[in-house]
Amino acid sequence: MDGSLAKKKILIVEDDRALQSALAEFLLQEGCETINAFDGEEGLQKTEAEKPDLILLDLILPKKDGFEVLAEIMKGPNKDIPVLILTNLEDLDNVQKALDLGAKTFMIKSDLSLRDIVEKVKENLPNADSNK
Amino acid sequence: MFSRFLDDYNFVSSCKKYGLGLWQCPNFLFLMMGFITIVTMVGTYFVSSRFGNEGTTIMSVTFEVAIIFTIGSFIIRGVERVAEANIMKTEFISIISHQLCTPLSAIKWNTEILETERDPKECIPEKQSVFLGNIKKSNEQMLKMVTDLLEVARIDQGRAVFEEKPLDLANLVNESIEGFQSIVAEKNVKIEPQIEPNLQKVCGDEKKMRVVLDNLIGNAIKYSKEGGKVEIKLGMKGRNIFFSVRDWGVGIPHFQHSKVFEKFFRSRNESRYRTDGVGIGLYLVRAILKHCGGKVWFESKAGEGSIFYFSLPIVK
């Protein structure tokens, strides 16, 4: 194990249970602690309550969509938590909008394996270098 | 010959095919317009030469112009309906493909979890892992088809994301060849890459350039005969990088050459040999290369094989 993910708290905001459980299980195997949120509002509440090290955020979500969640996080006290977008909405407008709002990176679910996602998480964790 | 001519001008059947009524069908309306123009012209000439009345002549010319404009408006409405149907079709493909992406991604990730289980007690038995491998392979095929369809829709609507960074094509070509190892072994096709050393980089989107190479190299392998050969060349000429891939497979009949890069085109030759694919690979290849300032072309003869070429400008 690389070690850089050990004991890191990752918040997964994803409404599709099949995607969420596979992602959570893989991150768990990597030594992370995972927190799950199944809609935008829950995502915001858990960001506030749990102060995760990194957030994996879907864009199409019930109650509040990913853009709203991202905008609210970036306006609040948790704006330094890296937010990685994980979606299938690969449109120029969406990519640009998410990056403008402050997302660290934009990932397309169908293009990536869980291993690729973990690599991106490692790259974007704060102080990733000092953990290696 | 004559029956083909009649088929070409059978407006009723062609309008039915497009889902348009006769009064919205441009082919029929243009014919009508031509016919009415001739009749009214002759009529105007007859009236003016017989009666020599200026008022009557002006009246009939005005009448004629009015009819032509009315028919013109019908034509525009017909064309609008066809254009709307085309937009709806693109949106429909886009929505369906997008909806399919989530469950397909879920299958992909969940099979990955089963494959990467570390606990030996939880690992699946070897026999079952073969079938899991089959599921994974089929899922990847489906996912590729769906993502290609989505990419076509995005390119058509100008919403595609193109990253621009310097790319080492030689690496990408080698990786693409690597990806076809199992099919190559299955068909016993011999791949002969000739890649010039120290090639300069081109500018483009890595993911999309992979789509270009996978489609061109994949097609050459797919349409090669068992035990055949595929020749891949990558070199530099002037300010451009040139790529070519040659196979000695089924080839494309000459009369279909103009349609090769069209959307949903599938060669008649092709369907005789294979049934998979939806016919968007080469459409994507051309659209992507065009966006990167490149060109794509080919030479092919039915039964003798094809060579596909592309060129891309070297990054300054």
Chai-1 contact restraints between the chains, C-beta under 6 A:
chainA,res_idxA,chainB,res_idxB,connection_type,confidence,min_distance_angstrom,max_distance_angstrom,comment,restraint_id
A,D16,B,T102,contact,1.0,0.0,6.0,A-B,restraint_1
A,A18,B,A106,contact,1.0,0.0,6.0,A-B,restraint_2
A,L19,B,A106,contact,1.0,0.0,6.0,A-B,restraint_3
A,A22,B,W109,contact,1.0,0.0,6.0,A-B,restraint_4
A,A22,B,N110,contact,1.0,0.0,6.0,A-B,restraint_5
A,A22,B,I113,contact,1.0,0.0,6.0,A-B,restraint_6
A,E25,B,I113,contact,1.0,0.0,6.0,A-B,restraint_7
A,N88,B,C101,contact,1.0,0.0,6.0,A-B,restraint_8
A,D91,B,R159,contact,1.0,0.0,6.0,A-B,restraint_9
A,L92,B,R159,contact,1.0,0.0,6.0,A-B,restraint_10
A,L92,B,V161,contact,1.0,0.0,6.0,A-B,restraint_11
A,V95,B,V161,contact,1.0,0.0,6.0,A-B,restraint_12
A,K109,B,S105,contact,1.0,0.0,6.0,A-B,restraint_13
A,S110,B,C101,contact,1.0,0.0,6.0,A-B,restraint_14
A,S110,B,S105,contact,1.0,0.0,6.0,A-B,restraint_15
A,S110,B,L143,contact,1.0,0.0,6.0,A-B,restraint_16
A,S110,B,T147,contact,1.0,0.0,6.0,A-B,restraint_17
A,S113,B,E112,contact,1.0,0.0,6.0,A-B,restraint_18
A,L114,B,W109,contact,1.0,0.0,6.0,A-B,restraint_19
A,L114,B,E112,contact,1.0,0.0,6.0,A-B,restraint_20
